[in-house]
Amino acid sequence: MKSSNIGGQAVLEGIMMKNRETYSVAVRKPDGEIEVDIQEYKGVLPWKAPQKIPFIRGIFNFVDSLVLGMKTLTYSASFFEDEEEEILTEDEARKQEKKEKLIMNLTVVVSVLIAVGIFMVLPYYLSSIIEKHTSSHLVMTVLEGVIRVAVFLIYIVLISRTKDIKRTFMYHGAEHKCINCIEHGLELNVENVRKSSKQHKRCGTSFLFFVMIVSIIVCFFITAKSQIVRVLLRIALLPLIAGISYELIRLAGNSDHPVINVLSKPGLWVQNLTTKEPDDSMIEVGIKAVEAVFDWKTWQEENLKQ
């Protein structure tokens, strides 16, 4: 299987697809019509050099995915707001846009802080409860990692019980199926997408799972005596953990080596929780999102020749 440059995410009643600097958001509106918006996103940095350096590029890619994810999620949610749309002057519209951008950036920052607290700090303190029962640093590190993975899985299971998240996970499945359909050389239509896999090795879920595993290895080398220092070092090393995890997920997406496939298995298994089988109307949205930014026919001709 040849990997394409296209990737995406599920949004509220829709799908975002990104190809290099161009992205589309296809949303199934309340009236049943599909709205497609095409924009450019150049990233948080004005220059591209750092985004090409291994282990560094993953940090910026992760930040970009958070910012763009929040932006597209906000856009999709706008179709389902109950408030009446106000007619704004040009100046008011500019102020409103700045306000929304500020709120979005603050939301991203707060979300990251909460995630760090839940998935990095909390597992450390939970594992330290039994520290007095063992002197093995390895046991403590592995236990912390196991708790971190458990918290992650419990979080996914809990949020998946809500109606909106269930549907979002179905759109997530449609996103993966569309990409798999293209990368396996099939014509992009509802029938072919329906029979394609809802799992993909370059998925963000797999990336997060790699983060959990890599954190176990990195945290093993934190041997400071002070608990506060150990916590601060865990937070400080997050960019390194994200950078390593990005390289692993990038390698997984471009290789069918047996070892890489084995390493990818846990992440693919977790995707069974974050992706669900979509219905045909969701697949149609995914196809619209892909075709808005990606010439899949030309790509298949150039990359899947025997």
Disulfide bonds with the S-S distance in Angstrom:
none
